Amino acid sequence: MGGLYDQLSGAQALRVEGKSAKNIAYYNAEVAEQKAKAEEIRANFDQIQQEKEAERIRSRVSANIGAAGGTGSPVALDIKMEQARELELENLLIGYEGEVKSQQLKSQATLSRLQGDLARQRGKSAARSANIGFGVQLASFAMPFLSGFGGAAGAASRAGVSSGSAATATGRTASGGFIFG
């Protein structure tokens, strides 16, 4: 259907509303995907910054141990190794958190698209329903005008013709049966 009928039934507005909701959801999905990419870039940058800071910390620890005169000590080596492990874990955690946030945003984008598709379908279904409802209203409005045209007696009486004459002209009796055999 289309045109005037859709406008009168409200179907056109429902379709437009569904399409608009889909477009908004798809826009939100694009924004979420851009945020996901930005989160990945931020996490990579933070990892690089943390690695630089880790190098400074390792140098400071080595200098402090050297200043204390314990460079050959097994304890000093343990301290350096423990510091290196902690710094590596911190770096991995930054990357992991960035990846988790990015995946959440990508999931949000997928969900937004699904919601958009669903909104579009709801708009189409609502439009069909509106068209059917409007058609039923039109039919019920027209029934009083059309109900008298159904039988020979009703048409004959409006035309000023007797029931018998109408039966002969239509081939039916006033009770609805056929005159001929």
KALIN-V258324 format. One record per run of one state. SS is the DSSP state (H for helix, E for strand, L for the rest). FROM is the first residue (numbers start at 0). LEN is the number of residues. If there is no record, write none. Layout:
# KALIN-V258324
ss | from | len
SS | FROM | LEN
SS | FROM | LEN
This chain:
# KALIN-V258324
ss | from | len
L | 0 | 3
H | 3 | 6
L | 9 | 1
H | 10 | 57
L | 67 | 6
H | 73 | 76
L | 149 | 2
H | 151 | 8
L | 159 | 3
H | 162 | 8
L | 170 | 1
E | 171 | 1
L | 172 | 5
E | 177 | 1
L | 178 | 3
